[in-house]
Amino acid sequence: MRKAILIITQVVALYGFYLAGIWIQSALGLMIPGSIIGMLLLFLLLVTKILPLNWIQRGSRFMLVHLTLFFIPVTVGVMQFGHVFKGKGMLLIPTVLASTILVIVISSKMLDLFMSKGLKKDSNET
């Protein structure tokens, strides 16, 4: 029971960052979506260690485990706009393939970059 309350509290805290981002976006009239602003705010607090990772770790893991469920409403929403995609299926296939390859390549390069910096940092400490 205590674990469930902790997870719920952490998910509510993450939702609070989302709401804070939306508030900042509307208050300042920014073109960046509020969800991105909230994510950047959370990132900055984690990097500066103002917010310890263990304060949101279990809640974020819970949400990541159930991430696929969050895509169901989006998929249903896209299905309502089938007329927009009608006749363009052959264009969507190369677009999806190219974007997937691009994401894989960029992600692997970033991981390689971060891993090499981590190895250099570890070797300098010894």
C-alpha positions in Angstrom: 0.0 0.0 0.0 2.8 2.4 0.9 4.5 1.7 -2.5 1.3 2.5 -4.4 0.9 5.8 -2.5 4.5 6.7 -3.3 4.1 5.9 -7.0 0.8 7.9 -7.1 2.5 10.9 -5.3 5.4 10.8 -7.8 3.1 10.6 -10.8 1.2 13.6 -9.4 4.5 15.4 -9.0 5.4 14.7 -12.7 2.0 15.9 -13.7 2.7 19.1 -11.7 5.7 19.7 -13.9 3.5 19.4 -16.9 1.0 21.8 -15.4 3.8 24.3 -14.5 5.0 24.1 -18.1 1.6 24.9 -19.4 1.2 27.8 -17.0 4.6 29.2 -17.9 3.8 28.9 -21.6 0.5 30.7 -21.3 1.8 33.3 -18.9 4.7 34.2 -21.1 3.0 33.6 -24.4 5.7 31.3 -25.6 5.5 29.3 -28.8 7.1 26.2 -27.2 4.5 23.7 -25.9 3.9 23.7 -22.2 4.7 20.0 -22.0 8.2 20.7 -23.4 8.7 23.6 -20.9 7.7 21.3 -18.0 10.1 18.6 -19.2 12.9 21.1 -19.5 12.1 22.4 -16.0 12.2 18.9 -14.6 15.5 18.2 -16.5 17.1 21.4 -15.1 16.0 20.5 -11.5 17.4 17.0 -11.9 20.7 18.1 -13.5 21.3 20.7 -10.8 20.4 18.1 -8.1 17.8 20.5 -6.6 15.3 17.6 -7.2 16.8 14.2 -6.2 16.1 11.5 -8.7 14.6 9.2 -6.1 11.8 11.7 -5.6 10.3 10.8 -9.0 12.1 7.5 -10.0 9.4 5.0 -9.1 6.6 7.1 -10.6 8.5 7.7 -13.8 9.3 3.9 -14.1 5.6 3.1 -13.6 4.7 5.5 -16.4 7.4 4.1 -18.7 6.2 0.5 -18.1 2.7 1.6 -19.2 3.8 3.9 -22.0 2.2 1.9 -24.7 -1.3 2.5 -23.2 -0.8 6.3 -23.6 -0.5 5.8 -27.4 -4.0 4.2 -27.8 -5.9 7.6 -27.7 -3.5 9.1 -30.2 -3.8 6.2 -32.6 -7.6 6.3 -32.4 -7.4 10.1 -33.0 -5.3 9.6 -36.1 -7.7 7.0 -37.4 -10.4 9.7 -37.4 -8.4 11.6 -40.0 -8.0 8.8 -42.5 -9.2 11.1 -45.3 -6.1 13.2 -44.8 -3.8 10.2 -45.4 -5.9 8.6 -48.1 -4.0 8.1 -51.3 -0.7 9.0 -49.6 0.2 5.6 -48.2 3.0 5.2 -50.6 4.5 8.5 -49.4 4.1 7.6 -45.7 6.1 4.3 -46.0 9.4 6.0 -47.0 8.8 8.8 -44.6 8.3 6.5 -41.7 11.3 4.3 -42.7 13.6 7.4 -43.2 12.5 8.9 -39.9 13.0 5.6 -38.1 16.5 5.2 -39.5 17.3 8.8 -38.6 16.2 8.3 -35.0 18.2 5.1 -34.7 21.3 6.7 -36.2 21.1 9.9 -34.1 20.3 7.9 -30.9 23.3 5.6 -31.5 25.6 8.5 -32.2 24.5 10.3 -29.0 24.8 7.1 -26.9 28.3 6.5 -28.4 29.2 10.1 -27.6 28.0 9.9 -24.0 29.5 6.5 -23.4 32.9 7.7 -24.7 32.8 10.8 -22.5 31.8 8.5 -19.5 34.8 6.2 -20.2 37.2 9.1 -20.5 35.8 10.6 -17.2 36.2 7.2 -15.5 39.8 6.7 -16.7 40.8 10.2 -15.5 39.5 9.5 -12.0 41.8 6.4 -11.6 
